[in-house]
Amino acid sequence: MIHVINNVNRHLYGDLLDKMFKLRHDIFVGQRGWNLISRGDGRDIDQFDTKDTTYFLKVTEEGEIMAGMRLYPTTVPTQLNTIFRDTCVLTAPPEEPDHYEWSRYFVVDSNYRGKSRRPANHELYMGIFDYALAMGIKSLSGFIETSVFTRAGRLPWNMRQLGIPVEYGGTAGEPVGYGLPTQLMVDADMVYKTKLMLRLLRPVLSLSLGERNLTTEKGFDAKVVLAIQNFIQLHPEYTSTLVLFT
């Protein structure tokens, strides 16, 4: 299932979030060579990991993280309106309440991708899209690899270029890469067509009630997940009771 972790339920995911930060460091620094984000504590935590950030994690019944990504509103500092602002030469980066930025996409093992029995990356995308749709989010922007943008052209996505491909990296021993700022429009038609193409019509979101609730393999509609989160926000004293009865 895909767990949605934000400022409402973050206190229920202390160990899992710590594991995620360490995994991100292993992947982005250790494997991809992004040395500029290296930290002495072996965790990838940057200025976009804040109280406004929402994390999406594909987690196994045993509590192992398979894939993840993060979202945050564009009304706060984002990668596109700070670090990569100069790359948005075609259109300014969105800075509106119903437009979010996504970043730090990762899949822990290549065997979890593509044509495996239950591709983790497919579940991750569908969990994010369902949640975004329920939240009224109209687009997801970000700086992505040019190869990812090319592959996205095979999907029923309306992805716009905010700039042209540019070279990045090449300092502090980092590899040179090529990326561009993009904006993916989110609507019900796109989400449904993506579900059909990926053959993933079942709900993939967990109720996201913490590390005591990881073993459930029953998926829930995004509106149900939002309702539970809203209830927890209003009545945090009943969180433990909810965990016991789900």
Protein Blocks (a to p, Z undefined) as FASTA:
>chain_A
ZZdddfklmmmmmmmmmmmmmmmmmmmmmmnopaklpcfkopacdfklcfkbccdddddf
kopafbdcddddfkbccfklmmmmmmmmmbccdddfkbccdehiacfblklgmjbfblfk
lmmmmmmmmmmmmnopabdcddddfklmmmmmmpccdcddfbdcddeejiehiacddddd
ddddddfklmmmmmmmnopabcfbdehnajklmmpccdcdfklmmmmmmmmmmmmmlmmm
mmmmZZ
